[in-house]
């Protein structure tokens, strides 16, 4: 296989386009940290580059591990049987090699930022690699994913300041509950398969109607935490305008799906949440620019 098709295969393996979920929140944390510490929303090109590299490497490692660890489960599920590892397009050893390289790149990027980023690396690896195993033991697996992805927002903040602060914790909580809600929605697609195969999830444990209510409650809390993040960060009205827009996106997400019609779950999962993440980043960029200039 030539380079271009092979690269496409690996990008599909790790669903590289889904990086758009967590990366904007990492940037948002980075910009808000810079505003607090330096009085300007620009943390410097070096920080931006290494945060980007660390984030991309972390997500690649997590998704690569997820795919190879879950290959037997994916092979039994008609929805996922065509994924690269169970379909034989990528061998398990190749997927593990990708994970190893990605973790090495993440470690190098963390070392370029500050000592705390590097010190937290082992804990980050546990969460990145551990998610596929949680669904074998607990329906709280969605929370594990939320904590893992939420670390991106807090990590963006810590990358600038070298320490945690209230804004970092609140941003982490925002992403935790946002991810819980969207992962529960996505999990409704596999509810019947999960029940038959002993896979743990909120849809499998509580049924689809109650799972969607849990997802809606999680997203309601997400919106409240978005507002709290603005208060803690001393944001301007521009941030709150973006927060209202994000609340509208979350509302739309839940309006287009119901227990009797899951045909638009992928729209709710990917399209709506992509725009939510980008709206968050746009709102923070305008906010810190406004505060820097005024």
C-alpha positions, 0 to 999 in steps of 0.5 A: 500500500502506498503512503497516501492510502496507508496514512488515510487508513491510520487517520480513519483508525483514530478518527482524527477528525474527532480531535475537533472535540477536545482541542478547542477546549485545550486552546480555550484553557490556554488562552484564558490562562494567558489572559489571567497570567500575562494580561494578554490572550496570546500565550506565545507560539511555542506554547500553542505548538506544543499544546497542539502536538501533545493533544494530537498525540494523546488522542491518537494514543487513546484511540489507537489503544481503544481500537486494538483493545476492543477489536474482538468486541468490534468484530462481533458488532455489525456497526463496528466490524468494518473498523480497521483492526477487526477488518484486518486493515491494520494489524494489532502490532501496528496499532500498538506501535502507533500508540507507543510512538504517540505516547513518546511524542506526547511525553516530548511535547509535555517536557517542552511546556513545564515540569507539572505537565511532564509530572502528570504524564503517567496519570494521563496515560492511565486514563488514556489507555484505561477507557476501553476496559471500563466498559467491561466493568461499569456503566460509569465508563462515560464518566471515565471518558469525560474525565480523560477528555476534560483534562485537555481543557485543564491541561491547556491552562496548566501548560501556560501557568504551570499550576492549577487554578479555579478556571482550570477546574471549572473548564475540566468539569465543563468537558466532563459533563459535556462528554458524558452527555454526548457519549451516552447519546452515541451509546444508544446506537449499541444498546441492544448489542451491549446488553447481549454481550455484557458491555456496560453503559448507561443505555444498556443499564437504564434503557434508551429513554432514561439514558437520553434523560441522563444525557440531557441532565448532563448537558444542562449541567454543562451549560451551567458550568459554562456560565460559571467558567465565565464568572471565574475567568472574569470573562466579558459579555462576548464569552457569555454570548458564545455560551448562550449559543452553545446552550442553544446547540445542546438544546438542538442536539436533544431536540433532534433525537428521541427514543423512537427515532435514533436516525440523527444520532450521528448528527447530534454526536458529531456535527452539533458537538463540533460546532459547540467546540468551535463556538467555545473557542471562537467565544474565548478568542473574541473575549480575550482579544476584547479584554486585551485591547480594552 
